[in-house]
Amino acid sequence: STAILLLAGANPIEAFGHLLTGAFENPRKLGDVVVALVPLLLCSAGMLVTFAAGLWNIGVEGQMVAGALMATWVALGVRAPTPVMIPLLVVAGLVGGALWGLLAGVLKTHGHVHEIFAGLGLNFVAVALTNYLIFGPWKPPDGATMSGTDPFPEAAWMPTLGDTRASLIPLLLAIVAIVLVYILLRDTRWGLTLKAIGLNGQAARRMGIDNTLHMLAAFAVCGALAGLAGAVQATAVYHRLIPGISGGYGYLSQLVVLLSGLKAAWVPLVVFFFSVISVGSPRLELRMQVDSSLGGVLQASLVLFFLLVNGLGRRLERRRD
């Protein structure tokens, strides 16, 4: 990271200082860290499940969008008080994401389409569907714009903390999700079964395991958590459906999971670190005239070097054996 900053013509110590102060300088910025943390933690928790089964679920981004679409459909079509509306929106996000994840799973298990290509293709479909709905059936009465749909009724707004954009309900949901995934993968028979499929699917099949059923379930669980992240973006952050509702968190979660070594216990720490970089990096452009996209470069570089060092370590171990 220091080398990259030097190549960009920035003082590394000053840059790291701006990254931290940009994320923690006031309660509003700290709230933005929580806003970035929640969808990233939910998507990462879901990806742990599919990675355990040896599946590269690149379609998390589309599953997140699908959850936002389903939550928008409920927010615009249902009139209910907040205590009823919030659980409905949560369920809608879970269902929308799970169905989109199952679609990728069906393409993988029954259509023999690799999950990478199926997921990427469905991501584009989800984005196109979002744009169609915003500029078509859900367009505001005064005309469609890139700002999205009309704001949801206030009953569909998740309450925020103080004058920040952070909401306690999504944060609690994200914490519960990562804890449940941690327990699921470590202490349950299903978690062990997913790992068996991921390590050697043919051997698992010979042991009588229904690989297809378990892979579909993994896609559904991952999609549900990603869909919940999309619902949170729509109802707690933007209070409407916008074209870029996913914010790239689906793709970024893959870097989180890889950097954590596929270990659920490390995911919250990596997510927090990535969230700080995401919120603090715009300060680099304001104070040091360094492009704020450098934050994303740092995140990707960390993952790349982690994988390189990990791979070299394994190769050295094999030579010793």
FIDO-599967 format. One record per residue (C-alpha): residue number from 1; x, y, z. Coordinates in Angstrom, 1 decimal. Example, Ala and Ser with C-alpha at 12.3 -4.5 7.8 and 13.67 -1.06 7.14 Angstrom:
// residues 2
+-----+--------+--------+--------+
!   i !     xx !     yy !     zz !
+-----+--------+--------+--------+
!   1 !   12.3 !   -4.5 !    7.8 !
!   2 !   13.7 !   -1.1 !    7.1 !
+-----+--------+--------+--------+
***
This chain:
// residues 321
+-----+--------+--------+--------+
!   i !     xx !     yy !     zz !
+-----+--------+--------+--------+
!   1 !    0.0 !    0.0 !    0.0 !
!   2 !    2.8 !    2.3 !    0.8 !
!   3 !    4.5 !    1.6 !   -2.5 !
!   4 !    1.3 !    2.4 !   -4.4 !
!   5 !    0.9 !    5.7 !   -2.6 !
!   6 !    4.5 !    6.6 !   -3.4 !
!   7 !    3.9 !    5.8 !   -7.1 !
!   8 !    0.8 !    8.0 !   -7.0 !
!   9 !    3.0 !   10.9 !   -5.6 !
!  10 !    1.4 !   10.9 !   -2.2 !
!  11 !    3.0 !   10.9 !    1.3 !
!  12 !    2.0 !    7.5 !    2.7 !
!  13 !    1.9 !    8.7 !    6.3 !
!  14 !   -0.2 !   11.7 !    5.4 !
!  15 !   -2.5 !    9.6 !    3.2 !
!  16 !   -3.1 !    7.0 !    5.9 !
!  17 !   -3.9 !    9.8 !    8.3 !
!  18 !   -6.4 !   11.3 !    6.0 !
!  19 !   -8.1 !    7.9 !    5.5 !
!  20 !   -8.6 !    7.6 !    9.2 !
!  21 !   -9.6 !   11.2 !    9.9 !
!  22 !  -11.9 !   11.1 !    6.9 !
!  23 !  -13.8 !    8.2 !    8.4 !
!  24 !  -13.9 !    9.3 !   12.0 !
!  25 !  -13.8 !   13.1 !   12.0 !
!  26 !  -17.4 !   13.5 !   13.2 !
!  27 !  -20.5 !   11.4 !   14.0 !
!  28 !  -21.9 !   11.8 !   10.5 !
!  29 !  -18.8 !   10.2 !    9.0 !
!  30 !  -18.9 !    7.4 !   11.5 !
!  31 !  -22.5 !    6.9 !   10.5 !
!  32 !  -21.3 !    6.6 !    6.9 !
!  33 !  -18.9 !    3.9 !    7.9 !
!  34 !  -21.9 !    1.9 !    9.4 !
!  35 !  -23.9 !    2.6 !    6.2 !
!  36 !  -21.0 !    1.0 !    4.2 !
!  37 !  -20.5 !   -1.8 !    6.7 !
!  38 !  -24.0 !   -3.2 !    6.7 !
!  39 !  -24.5 !   -4.3 !    3.1 !
!  40 !  -20.8 !   -5.4 !    2.9 !
!  41 !  -21.2 !   -7.5 !    6.0 !
!  42 !  -24.5 !   -9.1 !    4.7 !
!  43 !  -23.1 !   -9.9 !    1.3 !
!  44 !  -19.9 !  -11.2 !    2.7 !
!  45 !  -21.8 !  -13.5 !    5.1 !
!  46 !  -23.8 !  -14.9 !    2.2 !
!  47 !  -20.7 !  -15.4 !    0.1 !
!  48 !  -19.1 !  -17.5 !    2.8 !
!  49 !  -21.9 !  -20.0 !    2.4 !
!  50 !  -21.4 !  -20.4 !   -1.4 !
!  51 !  -17.6 !  -20.4 !   -1.1 !
!  52 !  -17.9 !  -23.2 !    1.4 !
!  53 !  -19.6 !  -25.2 !   -1.3 !
!  54 !  -16.9 !  -24.4 !   -3.8 !
!  55 !  -19.2 !  -21.9 !   -5.7 !
!  56 !  -18.0 !  -18.6 !   -7.1 !
!  57 !  -21.3 !  -16.7 !   -6.7 !
!  58 !  -20.4 !  -13.6 !   -8.8 !
!  59 !  -24.1 !  -12.9 !   -9.0 !
!  60 !  -24.3 !  -11.4 !   -5.5 !
!  61 !  -24.6 !   -7.9 !   -7.0 !
!  62 !  -27.7 !   -8.9 !   -9.0 !
!  63 !  -29.2 !  -10.7 !   -5.9 !
!  64 !  -28.7 !   -7.5 !   -4.0 !
!  65 !  -30.6 !   -5.6 !   -6.7 !
!  66 !  -33.4 !   -8.2 !   -6.7 !
!  67 !  -33.9 !   -7.7 !   -3.0 !
!  68 !  -34.1 !   -3.9 !   -3.5 !
!  69 !  -36.6 !   -4.4 !   -6.3 !
!  70 !  -38.8 !   -6.6 !   -4.1 !
!  71 !  -38.6 !   -4.2 !   -1.2 !
!  72 !  -39.5 !   -1.3 !   -3.5 !
!  73 !  -42.6 !   -3.2 !   -4.8 !
!  74 !  -43.8 !   -3.6 !   -1.2 !
!  75 !  -42.9 !   -0.1 !   -0.2 !
!  76 !  -44.8 !    1.4 !   -3.1 !
!  77 !  -47.7 !   -1.0 !   -3.1 !
!  78 !  -48.5 !   -1.6 !    0.6 !
!  79 !  -49.9 !    0.9 !    3.1 !
!  80 !  -49.1 !   -0.1 !    6.7 !
!  81 !  -47.7 !    1.4 !    9.9 !
!  82 !  -43.9 !    1.3 !   10.4 !
!  83 !  -44.0 !   -1.7 !   12.9 !
!  84 !  -45.7 !   -3.8 !   10.2 !
!  85 !  -43.9 !   -2.3 !    7.2 !
!  86 !  -40.3 !   -2.8 !    8.4 !
!  87 !  -40.7 !   -6.6 !    8.8 !
!  88 !  -42.5 !   -6.8 !    5.5 !
!  89 !  -39.6 !   -5.0 !    3.8 !
!  90 !  -37.0 !   -7.3 !    5.4 !
!  91 !  -38.9 !  -10.4 !    4.3 !
!  92 !  -39.3 !   -8.9 !    0.8 !
!  93 !  -35.6 !   -8.4 !    0.5 !
!  94 !  -34.8 !  -11.9 !    1.7 !
!  95 !  -37.3 !  -13.4 !   -0.7 !
!  96 !  -36.2 !  -11.3 !   -3.7 !
!  97 !  -32.6 !  -12.1 !   -3.3 !
!  98 !  -33.2 !  -15.8 !   -2.6 !
!  99 !  -35.2 !  -16.2 !   -5.8 !
! 100 !  -32.5 !  -14.5 !   -7.8 !
! 101 !  -29.9 !  -16.7 !   -6.2 !
! 102 !  -31.9 !  -19.8 !   -6.9 !
! 103 !  -32.1 !  -18.8 !  -10.6 !
! 104 !  -28.3 !  -18.7 !  -10.8 !
! 105 !  -28.3 !  -22.1 !   -9.0 !
! 106 !  -30.7 !  -23.6 !  -11.4 !
! 107 !  -28.6 !  -22.4 !  -14.3 !
! 108 !  -25.6 !  -24.0 !  -12.6 !
! 109 !  -27.2 !  -27.4 !  -11.6 !
! 110 !  -29.7 !  -28.0 !  -14.4 !
! 111 !  -28.5 !  -25.8 !  -17.3 !
! 112 !  -24.8 !  -26.6 !  -16.8 !
! 113 !  -23.9 !  -22.9 !  -17.0 !
! 114 !  -20.9 !  -22.1 !  -14.8 !
! 115 !  -21.9 !  -20.0 !  -11.8 !
! 116 !  -19.5 !  -17.2 !  -12.8 !
! 117 !  -21.2 !  -16.7 !  -16.2 !
! 118 !  -24.7 !  -17.2 !  -14.9 !
! 119 !  -24.1 !  -14.7 !  -12.1 !
! 120 !  -22.5 !  -12.1 !  -14.3 !
! 121 !  -25.3 !  -12.4 !  -16.8 !
! 122 !  -28.0 !  -12.1 !  -14.2 !
! 123 !  -26.3 !   -9.0 !  -12.8 !
! 124 !  -26.8 !   -7.3 !  -16.1 !
! 125 !  -30.4 !   -8.5 !  -16.2 !
! 126 !  -31.1 !   -7.1 !  -12.7 !
! 127 !  -29.6 !   -3.7 !  -13.6 !
! 128 !  -31.6 !   -3.6 !  -16.8 !
! 129 !  -34.8 !   -4.5 !  -15.0 !
! 130 !  -34.1 !   -1.8 !  -12.4 !
! 131 !  -33.7 !    0.9 !  -15.1 !
! 132 !  -36.9 !   -0.3 !  -16.9 !
! 133 !  -39.0 !   -0.1 !  -13.8 !
! 134 !  -37.5 !    3.4 !  -12.8 !
! 135 !  -38.2 !    4.8 !  -16.3 !
! 136 !  -41.3 !    2.8 !  -16.8 !
! 137 !  -44.0 !    1.5 !  -14.4 !
! 138 !  -42.4 !    3.2 !  -11.3 !
! 139 !  -41.5 !    6.5 !  -12.8 !
! 140 !  -42.5 !    9.6 !  -10.8 !
! 141 !  -45.6 !   11.5 !  -12.1 !
! 142 !  -43.5 !   14.5 !  -13.2 !
! 143 !  -41.2 !   12.3 !  -15.3 !
! 144 !  -38.4 !    9.7 !  -14.8 !
! 145 !  -34.9 !   10.8 !  -13.9 !
! 146 !  -31.7 !    9.1 !  -12.8 !
! 147 !  -32.5 !   10.1 !   -9.2 !
! 148 !  -34.9 !    7.1 !   -9.1 !
! 149 !  -38.4 !    6.6 !   -8.0 !
! 150 !  -40.4 !    8.9 !   -5.8 !
! 151 !  -39.4 !    8.7 !   -2.1 !
! 152 !  -41.1 !    5.8 !   -0.3 !
! 153 !  -43.8 !    6.6 !    2.3 !
! 154 !  -42.1 !    7.5 !    5.6 !
! 155 !  -43.6 !    4.3 !    7.1 !
! 156 !  -41.2 !    2.4 !    4.9 !
! 157 !  -38.1 !    4.4 !    6.1 !
! 158 !  -36.0 !    2.5 !    8.6 !
! 159 !  -35.3 !    4.9 !   11.5 !
! 160 !  -31.8 !    6.4 !   11.6 !
! 161 !  -29.4 !    7.3 !   14.5 !
! 162 !  -29.4 !   11.0 !   15.2 !
! 163 !  -28.6 !   13.2 !   12.2 !
! 164 !  -26.6 !   10.4 !   10.5 !
! 165 !  -27.6 !    8.0 !    7.7 !
! 166 !  -26.9 !    5.0 !    9.9 !
! 167 !  -29.8 !    2.8 !   11.1 !
! 168 !  -29.7 !    0.4 !   14.1 !
! 169 !  -32.0 !   -2.2 !   12.6 !
! 170 !  -29.9 !   -3.1 !    9.6 !
! 171 !  -26.7 !   -3.1 !   11.7 !
! 172 !  -28.3 !   -5.6 !   14.1 !
! 173 !  -29.5 !   -7.7 !   11.2 !
! 174 !  -26.0 !   -7.8 !    9.7 !
! 175 !  -24.5 !   -8.8 !   13.0 !
! 176 !  -27.0 !  -11.6 !   13.5 !
! 177 !  -26.4 !  -12.8 !    9.9 !
! 178 !  -22.6 !  -13.1 !   10.3 !
! 179 !  -23.0 !  -14.8 !   13.7 !
! 180 !  -25.5 !  -17.3 !   12.3 !
! 181 !  -23.3 !  -18.1 !    9.2 !
! 182 !  -20.3 !  -18.6 !   11.6 !
! 183 !  -22.3 !  -21.1 !   13.6 !
! 184 !  -23.8 !  -22.7 !   10.5 !
! 185 !  -20.5 !  -23.4 !    8.9 !
! 186 !  -18.6 !  -24.4 !   12.1 !
! 187 !  -21.1 !  -26.4 !   14.1 !
! 188 !  -23.8 !  -27.9 !   11.9 !
! 189 !  -24.1 !  -30.9 !    9.7 !
! 190 !  -25.2 !  -28.8 !    6.8 !
! 191 !  -22.1 !  -26.6 !    7.1 !
! 192 !  -19.9 !  -29.8 !    7.1 !
! 193 !  -21.8 !  -31.1 !    4.1 !
! 194 !  -21.2 !  -27.8 !    2.1 !
! 195 !  -17.5 !  -28.0 !    2.9 !
! 196 !  -17.4 !  -31.7 !    1.7 !
! 197 !  -19.0 !  -30.6 !   -1.6 !
! 198 !  -16.6 !  -27.8 !   -1.9 !
! 199 !  -13.5 !  -29.9 !   -1.3 !
! 200 !  -14.6 !  -32.9 !   -3.5 !
! 201 !  -18.0 !  -32.9 !   -5.0 !
! 202 !  -17.6 !  -36.3 !   -6.7 !
! 203 !  -16.6 !  -37.9 !   -3.4 !
! 204 !  -19.5 !  -36.2 !   -1.6 !
! 205 !  -21.9 !  -37.6 !   -4.2 !
! 206 !  -20.5 !  -41.1 !   -3.7 !
! 207 !  -21.2 !  -40.8 !    0.0 !
! 208 !  -24.9 !  -40.2 !   -0.8 !
! 209 !  -25.0 !  -36.4 !   -0.6 !
! 210 !  -27.4 !  -34.6 !   -2.9 !
! 211 !  -25.0 !  -32.0 !   -4.3 !
! 212 !  -27.7 !  -30.3 !   -6.4 !
! 213 !  -30.0 !  -29.8 !   -3.4 !
! 214 !  -27.3 !  -28.4 !   -1.2 !
! 215 !  -25.9 !  -26.1 !   -3.8 !
! 216 !  -29.3 !  -24.7 !   -4.5 !
! 217 !  -29.8 !  -24.1 !   -0.8 !
! 218 !  -26.4 !  -22.4 !   -0.6 !
! 219 !  -27.4 !  -20.1 !   -3.5 !
! 220 !  -30.7 !  -19.3 !   -1.9 !
! 221 !  -29.1 !  -18.4 !    1.5 !
! 222 !  -26.4 !  -16.2 !   -0.1 !
! 223 !  -29.0 !  -14.6 !   -2.3 !
! 224 !  -31.3 !  -13.9 !    0.7 !
! 225 !  -28.6 !  -12.1 !    2.6 !
! 226 !  -27.6 !  -10.1 !   -0.4 !
! 227 !  -31.2 !   -9.3 !   -1.1 !
! 228 !  -31.6 !   -8.1 !    2.5 !
! 229 !  -28.6 !   -5.8 !    1.8 !
! 230 !  -30.4 !   -4.4 !   -1.2 !
! 231 !  -33.6 !   -3.8 !    0.7 !
! 232 !  -31.6 !   -2.0 !    3.4 !
! 233 !  -30.0 !    0.3 !    0.7 !
! 234 !  -33.4 !    1.2 !   -0.6 !
! 235 !  -35.3 !    1.7 !    2.6 !
! 236 !  -32.7 !    2.8 !    5.1 !
! 237 !  -30.2 !    4.8 !    3.0 !
! 238 !  -31.8 !    6.2 !   -0.1 !
! 239 !  -35.5 !    5.8 !    0.8 !
! 240 !  -36.2 !    5.1 !   -2.9 !
! 241 !  -35.0 !    2.9 !   -5.7 !
! 242 !  -32.1 !    4.4 !   -7.7 !
! 243 !  -30.3 !    2.9 !  -10.7 !
! 244 !  -27.0 !    2.2 !   -8.8 !
! 245 !  -28.7 !    0.8 !   -5.7 !
! 246 !  -26.1 !   -1.9 !   -5.1 !
! 247 !  -23.2 !    0.5 !   -4.9 !
! 248 !  -20.8 !   -2.3 !   -6.0 !
! 249 !  -21.0 !   -3.9 !   -2.5 !
! 250 !  -21.7 !   -7.3 !   -4.1 !
! 251 !  -18.4 !   -7.3 !   -6.0 !
! 252 !  -16.5 !   -5.8 !   -3.0 !
! 253 !  -17.7 !   -8.5 !   -0.7 !
! 254 !  -15.8 !  -11.1 !   -2.8 !
! 255 !  -12.6 !   -9.2 !   -1.9 !
! 256 !  -13.6 !   -9.2 !    1.7 !
! 257 !  -14.2 !  -12.9 !    1.8 !
! 258 !  -10.9 !  -13.7 !    0.0 !
! 259 !   -8.9 !  -11.4 !    2.3 !
! 260 !  -10.5 !  -13.1 !    5.3 !
! 261 !   -9.2 !  -16.5 !    4.1 !
! 262 !  -12.9 !  -17.7 !    3.9 !
! 263 !  -13.0 !  -17.5 !    7.7 !
! 264 !  -16.2 !  -16.0 !    9.1 !
! 265 !  -14.5 !  -14.8 !   12.3 !
! 266 !  -12.2 !  -12.5 !   10.3 !
! 267 !  -14.9 !  -11.1 !    8.0 !
! 268 !  -16.2 !   -8.3 !   10.4 !
! 269 !  -12.7 !   -7.0 !   10.9 !
! 270 !  -12.0 !   -6.9 !    7.1 !
! 271 !  -15.4 !   -5.4 !    6.5 !
! 272 !  -14.8 !   -2.6 !    9.0 !
! 273 !  -11.4 !   -1.9 !    7.4 !
! 274 !  -12.8 !   -1.8 !    3.9 !
! 275 !  -15.6 !    0.5 !    5.1 !
! 276 !  -13.2 !    2.9 !    6.7 !
! 277 !  -11.2 !    3.1 !    3.4 !
! 278 !  -14.4 !    3.6 !    1.4 !
! 279 !  -15.5 !    6.5 !    3.5 !
! 280 !  -12.1 !    8.0 !    4.1 !
! 281 !  -10.7 !    7.8 !    0.6 !
! 282 !  -12.6 !   10.9 !   -0.8 !
! 283 !  -10.6 !   13.0 !    1.7 !
! 284 !   -7.4 !   12.1 !   -0.3 !
! 285 !   -8.8 !   14.0 !   -3.3 !
! 286 !   -9.8 !   17.0 !   -1.2 !
! 287 !   -6.7 !   17.4 !    0.8 !
! 288 !   -3.9 !   15.8 !   -1.3 !
! 289 !   -5.3 !   16.1 !   -4.9 !
! 290 !   -5.0 !   12.3 !   -5.2 !
! 291 !   -7.9 !   10.5 !   -7.0 !
! 292 !  -10.3 !    9.0 !   -4.5 !
! 293 !  -10.4 !    5.8 !   -6.5 !
! 294 !   -7.0 !    5.1 !   -4.9 !
! 295 !   -8.9 !    3.6 !   -2.0 !
! 296 !  -10.3 !    0.9 !   -4.2 !
! 297 !   -6.8 !    0.3 !   -5.6 !
! 298 !   -5.5 !   -0.2 !   -2.1 !
! 299 !   -8.3 !   -2.7 !   -1.3 !
! 300 !   -7.7 !   -4.8 !   -4.4 !
! 301 !   -4.0 !   -4.7 !   -3.9 !
! 302 !   -4.2 !   -6.0 !   -0.4 !
! 303 !   -6.3 !   -8.9 !   -1.6 !
! 304 !   -3.9 !   -9.6 !   -4.5 !
! 305 !   -0.8 !   -9.6 !   -2.3 !
! 306 !   -2.6 !  -11.8 !    0.3 !
! 307 !   -3.4 !  -14.4 !   -2.3 !
! 308 !    0.1 !  -14.2 !   -3.7 !
! 309 !    1.8 !  -14.7 !   -0.4 !
! 310 !   -0.7 !  -17.4 !    0.6 !
! 311 !   -0.1 !  -19.3 !   -2.7 !
! 312 !    3.7 !  -19.0 !   -2.3 !
! 313 !    3.5 !  -20.3 !    1.2 !
! 314 !    1.5 !  -23.4 !    0.1 !
! 315 !    4.0 !  -24.0 !   -2.7 !
! 316 !    6.9 !  -23.9 !   -0.2 !
! 317 !    5.1 !  -26.3 !    2.1 !
! 318 !    4.7 !  -28.8 !   -0.7 !
! 319 !    8.4 !  -28.6 !   -1.6 !
! 320 !    9.3 !  -29.3 !    2.0 !
! 321 !    7.0 !  -32.3 !    2.1 !
+-----+--------+--------+--------+
***
